[in-house]
Amino acid sequence: MKDITFAIEPDGSLWFVYSDAARPLLALGPSACKRVSHVEPAPGGLWTADMAPAGGPVLGPFEARSEALDAELAWLSGHPDAVSAFAAGILQVA
């Protein structure tokens, strides 16, 4: 089972980085999915994680898409202040 890191805001809303393992949380109430970053192909068959929507850098390049996804999640985990409940890319359940 995959770990899910989430935060509960003072107003009671819940936000987390979406993964299929977190899908059952959608049943808790109305939800919206917003993009906080972009993992994209780069020249030469490489991958980058563009954290600009959360105010961050472009990470990479990486040889494998999975490496870019791991770097994306690590950056988000290490910068919780950059990611609010209303930031693009975070799934919020009201």
C-alpha positions as CSV (number, residue, x, y, z in Angstrom):
1,M,0.0,0.0,0.0
2,K,1.3,3.5,-0.9
3,D,1.5,6.2,1.8
4,I,-0.7,9.2,1.4
5,T,0.4,12.5,2.9
6,F,-2.4,15.0,3.5
7,A,-3.2,18.1,5.4
8,I,-6.3,19.4,7.1
9,E,-6.9,23.1,6.9
10,P,-8.4,25.2,9.7
11,D,-11.7,25.3,7.7
12,G,-11.8,21.5,7.7
13,S,-10.9,21.1,4.1
14,L,-8.5,18.3,3.2
15,W,-5.7,18.4,0.6
16,F,-3.3,15.9,-0.7
17,V,-1.2,15.1,-3.8
18,Y,-3.4,12.9,-5.9
19,S,-2.5,9.3,-6.5
20,D,-4.8,6.3,-7.3
21,A,-4.2,5.1,-3.7
22,A,-5.9,8.3,-2.5
23,R,-9.0,7.9,-4.7
24,P,-11.2,6.6,-1.8
25,L,-10.8,10.0,-0.1
26,L,-13.0,11.4,-3.0
27,A,-16.0,9.8,-1.3
28,L,-15.7,12.2,1.6
29,G,-17.4,15.1,-0.2
30,P,-17.1,17.5,-3.1
31,S,-13.7,17.7,-4.6
32,A,-11.6,19.5,-7.2
33,C,-8.4,18.4,-8.8
34,K,-5.9,21.2,-9.6
35,R,-2.4,20.9,-11.2
36,V,0.6,22.0,-9.1
37,S,3.3,20.9,-11.4
38,H,4.0,19.5,-14.9
39,V,6.1,16.4,-15.6
40,E,6.9,16.7,-19.2
41,P,9.2,15.1,-21.8
42,A,12.4,17.0,-22.6
43,P,14.7,16.9,-25.5
44,G,16.8,13.8,-25.9
45,G,14.2,11.5,-24.4
46,L,14.6,13.0,-20.9
47,W,12.0,14.2,-18.4
48,T,11.6,17.3,-16.3
49,A,9.3,18.3,-13.4
50,D,8.3,21.9,-13.7
51,M,7.3,23.2,-10.3
52,A,6.5,26.7,-11.5
53,P,2.8,26.6,-10.6
54,A,3.8,26.1,-7.0
55,G,6.5,28.8,-7.2
56,G,9.4,26.3,-7.7
57,P,12.1,25.5,-10.1
58,V,12.3,23.1,-13.1
59,L,13.7,19.8,-11.8
60,G,15.8,17.6,-13.9
61,P,16.4,16.5,-16.5
62,F,15.9,12.8,-15.6
63,E,16.3,9.7,-17.7
64,A,13.1,8.1,-16.6
65,R,9.7,9.6,-16.1
66,S,9.4,7.8,-12.8
67,E,12.5,9.7,-11.6
68,A,10.8,13.0,-12.5
69,L,7.6,12.0,-10.7
70,D,9.7,11.0,-7.6
71,A,11.5,14.4,-7.7
72,E,8.2,16.2,-8.0
73,L,6.7,14.5,-5.0
74,A,9.9,15.0,-3.0
75,W,9.9,18.7,-3.8
76,L,6.2,19.1,-2.9
77,S,6.8,17.2,0.4
78,G,9.8,19.5,1.2
79,H,7.9,22.7,0.5
80,P,4.5,22.5,2.2
81,D,4.3,26.3,2.5
82,A,4.6,26.6,-1.3
83,V,1.5,24.3,-1.6
84,S,-1.7,25.7,-0.1
85,A,-5.1,24.1,-0.3
86,F,-5.9,26.4,-3.2
87,A,-2.7,26.0,-5.1
88,A,-3.0,24.6,-8.7
89,G,-2.5,20.9,-8.7
90,I,-3.7,19.9,-5.3
91,L,-6.8,17.8,-4.9
92,Q,-9.0,19.5,-2.3
93,V,-11.9,17.8,-0.6
94,A,-14.3,20.3,1.1
